[in-house]
Each structure stands twice: as structure tokens, then as C-alpha cells.
Amino acid sequence: MNVQKFVWYSFLGRALTKLMFFSLVFFVGTILGKAPDAKGMLGAVLFYLAYFSTYIYNDLLDFESDKRKKFAYSAKALVHGYASLREFIILLGNFSILFTFLATLWDPLLGMFTVLAVITNNIRTHVGNKYRRQILLMIVELLNFEAFWQAMYGEPLPLIFLPLFLTYSSIYSTLHMVYKVTDNYSPGDLIRVIRKRSIQKLAAITFLALITTIPSLLLSTYHFLALLLSVMVYAGIHLYYIRRAENPRTIERTQRTAILLISLVLIGSAFLYSSMGSPFNISVPFMDRLKPFYNTTGYFDALQKEMFNRAFSGIGGLKGKIQ
């Protein structure tokens, strides 16, 4: 096993994607005055270690098809020979069983979200219908946010921010579908791609999610502007480089650069807001009247917390016992 390449390209390469999840959860949490402590950071790491098993599982299933492709992403450790088939199976067992157990031992509710995310993503790899696969991918992405929020802040995701994370998940799922569909089209045949009914359905879900996101975005003008800046950075990098890309490896590097920069923008904005406050916040009279209905102490959040407390209070977790 080539440990150095496996860690650098596969383990850390995929951790970069999860960095964007972490940074967005960290960024949104500052709206409520939250920040993860050392225990929250450890919970986030445990979740990633357990979730990494889905990448190993997917690489095992895709091994034969990846060998026939002209290009395979550098994170595909098995096809690039960073590890043998036997070593991959051992890794799958260690990551899926050991770290899921540790995540559950640390925080039972985190363990529940971890198991749901891993199982749903593994099921998704066996679904043949592309549209259903993307719906499952949307659910998986949302469960990732639930797990990170639970790990970092020790509570379920507040319902006011659910549309925001659903919007991210649906946008990602839609773009992923476009990427998969364009394999069968020429690069310039965008109109035929857009006309596909499955993509139109996903775009409709994205639009509805985006509309319902407005109340949470208007809670903080600063956060809205920082999020808009992040989207512009991400889109700008792709528009600039992908049009000049002559091979898939350039596109892969572009994606990594975009993910890293957007994560840095979100984390930097979160630290700036936490330390200095916001000079950009403005009062929106309509939203000021609605804010009592859009806070984390609302009825549905209280009900959600009560349900989880009843389900897991008798189990407890190692996290709560460490002072």
C-alpha cells in the first residue's frame, strides 16, 4: 500500500470536500452566536472518518468501470494502485465499523446521523434510475449537514436553516446530474441537457428551496453578503478555468481550488463576524415582525429537541461526560 499517496490524494483530497460542509455550518452557526469547541471539532472529525467508508465502498463498486475510463479522479485510490483490493476491504471494515462505533460512543445522535448518511449513500450507488439517485444524493448531502451541526454544536439542525442547507444540497445534486448527463452529449449541447425532464425537476426543487431560504438569509445582511461573495468566487473560478480546460485533470484542479477558496471565505467571514460584529446589517421592517417566528426556540425546534432527548437521554454519550 502506498500510504503517502492514499492519504494525500484519497483521504485528504476527499476531506477537502467535507471542509466546505464544515465551513458552511461554522459560518451559519455564527448567526446564532455559536462556535464549535474542541469537543465539537473532534465530533466533526469522527463523522468524516466514519463517512469516508462510503468513498471506499464506492471505489470498490466502480473499480471495473474506472479501469475502462481514460481518466479517473486522483482520489480513486484503488484504480490508481494506492492500495490493493484486500487492503481496501480491510479499510472498509475499519472505517465503517470502528469509526461509526466511536462516533456513536461520542454522541449517540451523531452516530444516528452518521449511520443514516452512510447507509443512504451506499444504497444510492445501487440505484439505476439517475433521477432517483440524485434525490438520494440530495438527502445524503442534507444528512451531512445534520451530522456536522450535531457534532459541532451538540443539537439538531435548527429548522430555520434547513431550507438553506437543502438549497445547497439540491444545487449540488442538480449540477452533479448535469455532469453525468453531459457524458452522453457534446460539450456545447447545453440546450438538450437543460430540456431533460429529470434536470428540470431537480431545478424546480432547487428553486423552491431557494425561495424558502429567504427568511434565514435576511436574519443577517452580513451573512447574506458573505454567502453571495462565496457563490461568486465559486462560480467565477469555474467560468474562468473550465472554458480553458483541455483535459479532465484541469477541471479536477479547478474544483479543488474553488472548494478551498470558498471554504476560506466562509471561515474567514465567520471569524470576522465573531470578533468584530457586522457593519453591514440593516433592519428590514417586514422581517423584524417575522423574526419571533423564525428562531431556534420556536415550537417545532422545541418539539424536535424533546423527541431526540427522549430517544437518547437514557443512552448518553462520552462527549457529555468530559468536562
Secondary structure, 3 states (H helix, E strand, C coil): CCHHHHHHHHHHHHHHHHHHHHHHHHHHHHHHCCCCCHHHHHHHHHHHHHHHHHHHHHHHHCHHHHHHCCCCCCCCHHHHCCCCHHHHHHHHHHHHHHHHHHHHHHCHHHHHHHHHHHHHHHHHCCCCCHHHHHHHHHHHHHHHHHHHHHHHHCCCCCHHHHHHHHHHHHHHHHHHHHHHHHHHCCCCCHHHHHCCHHHHHHHHHHHHHHHHHHHHHCCCHHHHHHHHHHHHHHHHHHHHHHCCCCCHHHHHHHHHHHHHHHHHHHHHHHHHHHHHCCCCCCCCHHHHHHHHHCCCCCHHHHHHHHHHHHHHCCCCCHHHHCC
